[in-house]
Amino acid sequence: MSRRRIAIYGKGGIGKSTTASNLSAALSSQGVKVMQVGCDPKADSTSLLLNGRRQKTILDACREGEPVLDEIVRPGFAGVLCAECGGPRPGVGCAGRGIITAFETLDRLEAFDTHRPDVVIYDVLGDVVCGGFAMPIRNGHAREVYVVSSGERMSAYAAGNIAEAIGNFRSHGYARLCGVIQNSRGIEDEAHILDGIAADMGSRVVDRIPRHPAVQDAEAADMTVMEHSPDGDLASIYRRLADSVMKREVESDE
């Protein structure tokens, strides 16, 4: 299997980290070797995969000296490899620049050649797409982009900005927009609204994740849904999403 490089974007608070973590867990549970890289300064992308344990961020390790790979890439649930870029100290520095530094560090330490993941998932804040936050879709770091959105106005607005950013890099042969993941908020006619938003972006909704109490139950236990309720309906939906993501590559290679 050639390495898949996938960026999951979405507005802050829309549930992209929950979606990314459950997608990683679903893939890993199916025998796929996955690395998840959190690109949010809050450094909480991999928290559920690590059962709430704090992950040393790449930027924190850089501040202490030369980072050690085993300290900044740790295995979590189902063997998912977890890394967090981190951010600058509050009130000092640029979070986007921090992402660039983190990516350069992972490359210098040969993290991907050492661990050889089949799939790398970048979990990226999508409220703004400045140079740093666009890093995963530049220079070939990620080749596929999925946007997590609900039918809510500000979530859709952020999704549109992300699609525009991807379009700006299209001529360079960088990442392509592969679809929208609906993380439902239960608003009226949400599926229809999001279908229209996806069509305006030149894309489609690849799956719909319902509003479900299993998410809150799992998060209260510091777990992904895949670990907390593996036999539940929602876990089946995350497995279906994982299948859709993997099938996309087969279709694109034909």
PATOR-350202 format. One line per 4 residues: number of its first residue (from 1); their letters; for each residue x, y, z of N, C-alpha, C. Coordinates in steps of 0.2 Angstrom, whole numbers. Example, Ala and Ser with C-alpha at 12.3 -4.5 7.8 and 13.67 -1.06 7.14 Angstrom:
BEGIN
1 = as = 66/-28/39/62/-22/39/66/-16/39 ~ 64/-11/35/68/-5/36/64/0/39
// end
This chain:
BEGIN
1 = msrr = 4/-6/0/0/0/0/4/6/0 ~ 3/11/-5/7/17/-5/4/21/1 ~ 8/26/4/6/30/9/0/35/7 ~ -5/35/11/-11/39/10/-9/45/15
5 = riai = -10/51/12/-9/57/16/-16/62/16 ~ -19/62/21/-26/65/22/-26/70/27 ~ -29/76/25/-30/81/29/-38/82/31 ~ -39/82/37/-46/83/39/-47/91/42
9 = ygkg = -50/95/38/-51/102/40/-58/103/43 ~ -59/108/47/-66/110/49/-65/116/54 ~ -71/119/55/-71/125/59/-70/122/66 ~ -67/126/71/-66/124/77/-73/123/81
13 = gigk = -73/117/85/-79/115/88/-84/111/84 ~ -82/110/78/-87/106/73/-87/99/74 ~ -81/97/78/-81/89/79/-76/86/74 ~ -71/90/71/-67/87/67/-61/82/70
17 = stta = -59/84/76/-55/80/80/-58/73/82 ~ -64/74/84/-68/68/86/-69/63/80 ~ -70/67/74/-71/63/68/-64/60/66 ~ -59/64/66/-52/61/64/-50/56/68
21 = snls = -51/56/75/-49/51/79/-53/45/79 ~ -59/45/77/-63/39/76/-62/36/69 ~ -60/40/65/-58/38/58/-51/34/59 ~ -47/37/62/-40/34/63/-41/27/67
25 = aals = -45/27/72/-46/21/76/-50/16/72 ~ -55/18/67/-58/13/63/-53/10/58 ~ -49/14/55/-44/11/50/-39/7/54 ~ -37/9/59/-32/5/63/-35/-2/65
29 = sqgv = -41/-2/67/-44/-8/69/-45/-13/63 ~ -45/-10/57/-46/-14/51/-39/-16/48 ~ -33/-15/52/-27/-17/50/-23/-12/47 ~ -25/-6/46/-21/-1/43/-17/3/48
33 = kvmq = -10/4/46/-6/7/51/-7/15/50 ~ -9/18/55/-11/25/55/-7/30/59 ~ -5/35/57/-2/41/61/-7/47/61 ~ -9/50/66/-13/56/67/-8/61/69
37 = vgcd = -8/67/66/-5/73/67/-9/78/69 ~ -10/80/75/-14/86/77/-11/93/75 ~ -14/97/72/-11/103/69/-15/109/72 ~ -18/108/78/-21/114/82/-17/116/88
41 = pkad = -16/122/89/-12/124/95/-14/121/101 ~ -21/120/102/-23/117/108/-20/110/110 ~ -18/107/105/-14/100/105/-19/95/109 ~ -25/95/106/-30/90/109/-33/85/104
45 = stsl = -30/85/98/-32/81/93/-32/73/95 ~ -27/71/98/-26/64/99/-28/62/106 ~ -31/66/110/-32/65/117/-36/59/118 ~ -41/58/114/-46/52/115/-42/46/113
49 = llng = -38/46/108/-34/40/107/-29/38/112 ~ -27/43/116/-22/42/122/-26/42/128 ~ -32/41/128/-36/40/135/-35/46/139 ~ -35/52/136/-34/58/140/-27/60/142
53 = rrqk = -22/56/141/-15/57/143/-12/63/139 ~ -8/67/142/-6/73/138/0/70/134 ~ 0/72/127/5/71/123/10/77/123 ~ 17/75/123/22/81/123/22/83/115
57 = tild = 21/90/115/20/92/108/27/93/105 ~ 27/93/98/33/94/95/37/101/96 ~ 33/106/97/35/113/98/38/113/105 ~ 35/110/110/37/109/117/44/106/117
61 = acre = 45/100/113/51/96/113/56/101/110 ~ 55/105/105/60/109/102/62/114/106 ~ 58/117/111/60/122/116/65/119/121 ~ 64/112/122/69/109/127/75/107/124
65 = gepv = 76/107/117/82/105/114/81/101/108 ~ 85/96/106/83/92/100/78/87/102 ~ 72/87/99/67/82/100/70/75/99 ~ 67/70/103/68/63/102/61/60/99
69 = ldei = 62/56/94/56/54/90/51/50/94 ~ 53/46/99/49/42/103/45/46/108 ~ 48/52/109/44/57/114/38/61/111 ~ 39/62/104/34/66/101/29/62/96
73 = vrpg = 31/55/96/26/51/92/25/45/96 ~ 19/44/99/17/39/104/11/35/101 ~ 11/28/103/5/24/101/-1/25/105 ~ -6/25/102/-13/26/106/-17/20/105
77 = fagv = -24/21/105/-28/15/105/-27/12/98 ~ -28/5/98/-27/1/92/-20/2/88 ~ -16/5/92/-9/6/89/-8/13/84 ~ -13/17/84/-13/23/81/-7/27/83
81 = lcae = -3/29/79/3/33/81/1/41/82 ~ 2/44/87/0/50/89/5/56/89 ~ 4/61/86/9/67/86/4/73/87 ~ 7/78/91/4/85/91/9/90/90
85 = cggp = 7/95/85/12/100/83/12/105/89 ~ 7/107/92/7/111/98/7/119/95 ~ 8/123/99/8/130/97/13/134/101 ~ 13/141/100/18/145/104/15/147/111
89 = rpgv = 19/149/115/17/151/122/11/157/121 ~ 6/157/125/1/161/124/3/169/124 ~ 1/172/119/2/179/117/9/180/114 ~ 12/175/112/19/175/109/19/171/103
93 = gcag = 21/174/97/22/170/91/16/168/87 ~ 17/165/82/12/163/77/11/156/77 ~ 4/154/78/2/147/78/4/143/71 ~ 2/147/66/4/145/59/11/143/58
97 = rgii = 15/147/60/23/146/60/25/140/64 ~ 21/139/69/23/133/74/21/127/70 ~ 16/127/66/15/121/62/20/119/57 ~ 23/125/54/28/124/49/34/121/52
101 = tafe = 36/124/58/42/121/62/41/114/64 ~ 35/112/66/33/105/68/34/100/62 ~ 32/102/56/32/98/50/40/97/48 ~ 43/103/49/51/102/47/54/97/52
105 = tldr = 52/97/58/55/93/63/53/86/62 ~ 47/84/60/45/77/58/49/75/52 ~ 50/79/47/54/77/42/61/76/44 ~ 64/81/48/71/80/50/73/74/54
109 = leaf = 68/72/58/68/66/62/66/59/58 ~ 64/60/52/62/55/47/57/51/50 ~ 52/54/53/46/51/57/42/46/53 ~ 41/48/46/37/44/42/41/38/39
113 = dthr = 47/39/38/51/33/35/53/28/41 ~ 53/31/47/54/26/53/48/22/54 ~ 42/25/55/36/22/57/33/19/51 ~ 34/21/45/31/19/39/23/18/40
117 = pdvv = 19/23/41/12/22/42/9/21/35 ~ 4/17/34/0/17/28/-4/23/27 ~ -7/26/32/-11/32/31/-8/37/36 ~ -8/44/34/-6/49/39/-12/54/39
121 = iydv = -15/55/44/-21/60/45/-19/66/48 ~ -19/72/45/-18/78/48/-25/81/50 ~ -25/83/57/-31/86/59/-30/93/60 ~ -33/97/56/-31/104/55/-37/109/56
125 = lgdv = -36/114/60/-41/120/62/-42/123/55 ~ -49/124/54/-51/127/47/-54/134/48 ~ -54/137/54/-57/144/54/-53/149/50 ~ -46/148/50/-42/152/45/-37/147/41
129 = vcgg = -36/149/35/-31/145/31/-25/150/29 ~ -21/152/34/-15/156/33/-10/151/30 ~ -4/154/29/2/149/27/3/143/31 ~ 3/144/38/5/139/42/-1/133/42
133 = famp = -7/136/43/-13/131/43/-14/128/36 ~ -11/131/31/-12/128/24/-6/123/23 ~ -1/123/28/5/118/27/3/111/25 ~ -2/108/28/-3/101/26/-5/100/19
137 = irng = -8/105/15/-10/105/8/-5/108/4 ~ 0/110/6/6/112/2/12/107/2 ~ 15/108/-4/22/104/-4/21/96/-4 ~ 14/94/-5/13/87/-5/13/83/2
141 = hare = 12/87/7/11/84/14/5/80/14 ~ -1/83/12/-7/79/11/-9/80/4 ~ -12/74/2/-14/74/-5/-22/74/-6 ~ -25/72/0/-32/72/0/-35/76/6
145 = vyvv = -40/80/4/-43/84/10/-51/82/10 ~ -53/81/17/-60/81/18/-62/86/23 ~ -67/89/22/-70/95/26/-75/92/31 ~ -75/93/37/-80/91/42/-85/98/43
149 = ssge = -91/97/42/-96/103/42/-102/100/44 ~ -106/105/47/-113/104/48/-117/109/43 ~ -123/109/44/-127/114/40/-127/121/43 ~ -124/122/48/-124/128/52/-120/134/47
153 = rmsa = -122/140/48/-120/145/44/-112/146/44 ~ -109/147/50/-102/148/51/-98/142/49 ~ -101/136/51/-97/130/49/-96/129/41 ~ -102/131/38/-102/131/30/-97/136/27
157 = yaag = -97/142/31/-93/148/29/-86/145/29 ~ -84/142/34/-77/140/35/-75/135/30 ~ -80/130/28/-79/125/23/-78/128/16 ~ -81/134/15/-80/137/9/-73/140/8
161 = niae = -71/143/14/-64/146/14/-59/140/12 ~ -60/134/15/-55/129/15/-55/127/7 ~ -61/126/4/-62/124/-3/-58/129/-7 ~ -59/135/-6/-55/141/-10/-48/140/-9
165 = aign = -45/139/-3/-38/138/-2/-36/132/-6 ~ -39/126/-6/-37/120/-10/-37/122/-17 ~ -42/126/-20/-42/128/-27/-36/132/-28 ~ -34/136/-24/-28/141/-25/-21/137/-26
169 = frsh = -21/131/-23/-15/126/-24/-16/121/-30 ~ -22/121/-33/-23/116/-38/-18/116/-43 ~ -16/122/-46/-12/122/-52/-5/120/-50 ~ -3/119/-44/3/117/-42/3/109/-41
173 = gyar = -3/106/-42/-3/99/-41/-3/96/-34 ~ -5/100/-30/-5/98/-23/-12/95/-21 ~ -15/95/-15/-20/91/-13/-27/93/-17 ~ -31/88/-17/-37/88/-20/-43/88/-14
177 = lcgv = -48/91/-15/-54/90/-11/-58/84/-13 ~ -58/79/-8/-61/73/-9/-68/72/-7 ~ -71/77/-2/-78/77/0/-79/80/6 ~ -85/81/8/-87/84/14/-90/78/19
181 = iqns = -88/79/25/-91/74/30/-96/78/34 ~ -102/76/34/-107/79/38/-107/77/45 ~ -106/81/50/-106/80/57/-112/84/59 ~ -118/80/60/-124/83/61/-125/87/67
185 = rgie = -129/92/67/-131/96/73/-138/96/74 ~ -142/92/70/-149/92/71/-153/97/68 ~ -150/102/64/-154/107/62/-159/105/56 ~ -164/109/55/-169/107/50/-167/106/43
189 = deah = -168/101/40/-166/100/33/-159/100/32 ~ -155/98/37/-148/98/37/-144/95/31 ~ -147/89/29/-144/85/24/-144/89/17 ~ -150/91/16/-151/95/10/-147/101/10
193 = ildg = -146/105/15/-142/111/16/-135/109/14 ~ -133/104/17/-126/102/16/-124/99/9 ~ -129/96/6/-128/94/-1/-127/100/-5 ~ -131/105/-4/-130/111/-8/-124/114/-7
197 = iaad = -121/115/-1/-115/118/1/-109/114/-2 ~ -110/107/-2/-104/103/-5/-104/104/-13 ~ -110/104/-16/-111/105/-23/-108/112/-25 ~ -109/117/-21/-106/124/-22/-98/124/-22
201 = mgsr = -96/119/-18/-88/118/-17/-86/113/-23 ~ -90/111/-27/-88/106/-32/-87/99/-30 ~ -90/98/-24/-89/91/-21/-95/88/-19 ~ -95/83/-14/-101/79/-12/-100/77/-5
205 = vvdr = -105/76/-2/-105/73/5/-104/66/5 ~ -98/64/8/-96/57/7/-99/52/13 ~ -101/55/18/-105/52/24/-108/57/29 ~ -113/54/32/-116/58/37/-116/55/44
209 = iprh = -113/59/49/-113/56/55/-118/59/60 ~ -123/55/62/-128/58/66/-126/61/73 ~ -130/65/75/-130/68/82/-131/62/87 ~ -127/60/91/-128/53/95/-125/54/102
213 = pavq = -128/52/107/-126/52/114/-119/48/115 ~ -118/43/110/-112/39/111/-106/43/111 ~ -106/49/107/-100/53/107/-98/56/114 ~ -104/59/117/-103/62/124/-101/56/129
217 = daea = -104/50/129/-102/45/133/-95/43/133 ~ -93/42/126/-86/40/125/-81/46/127 ~ -82/52/126/-78/57/128/-77/58/135 ~ -83/57/139/-83/57/146/-78/52/149
221 = admt = -77/46/145/-72/41/147/-66/42/144 ~ -64/47/141/-58/49/137/-56/43/132 ~ -61/42/128/-60/36/123/-64/39/117 ~ -61/36/111/-65/36/105/-71/32/106
225 = vmeh = -76/33/101/-82/29/101/-80/22/99 ~ -75/21/95/-72/15/92/-70/10/98 ~ -67/13/103/-65/10/109/-70/9/114 ~ -74/14/115/-79/14/121/-85/9/119
229 = spdg = -88/10/113/-94/6/110/-93/3/104 ~ -88/-1/103/-86/-4/96/-92/-8/93 ~ -97/-10/96/-102/-14/93/-108/-9/92 ~ -108/-3/94/-114/1/93/-115/4/86
233 = dlas = -120/7/85/-122/10/78/-117/15/76 ~ -115/19/80/-111/25/78/-104/22/76 ~ -101/17/79/-95/14/77/-96/11/70 ~ -101/8/69/-102/5/62/-102/11/57
237 = iyrr = -105/17/59/-104/22/54/-97/25/53 ~ -93/25/58/-86/27/57/-82/22/53 ~ -84/15/54/-81/10/49/-83/11/42 ~ -89/13/41/-92/14/34/-88/20/31
241 = lads = -87/26/36/-83/31/33/-76/29/31 ~ -73/25/36/-66/23/34/-66/19/27 ~ -71/15/26/-71/11/20/-72/16/14 ~ -76/21/15/-77/26/9/-70/30/8
245 = vmkr = -67/31/13/-60/35/12/-55/30/8 ~ -55/24/10/-50/19/7/-52/18/0 ~ -59/17/-1/-62/16/-8/-60/22/-13 ~ -60/28/-10/-59/34/-14/-52/33/-18
249 = eves = -47/30/-15/-41/30/-18/-41/25/-24 ~ -45/19/-23/-46/14/-28/-49/17/-34 ~ -54/21/-33/-58/25/-38/-53/29/-42 ~ -49/33/-38/-45/38/-41/-39/35/-45
253 = de = -37/29/-44/-32/26/-47/-34/23/-54 ~ -41/22/-55/-43/19/-61/-43/23/-67
// end
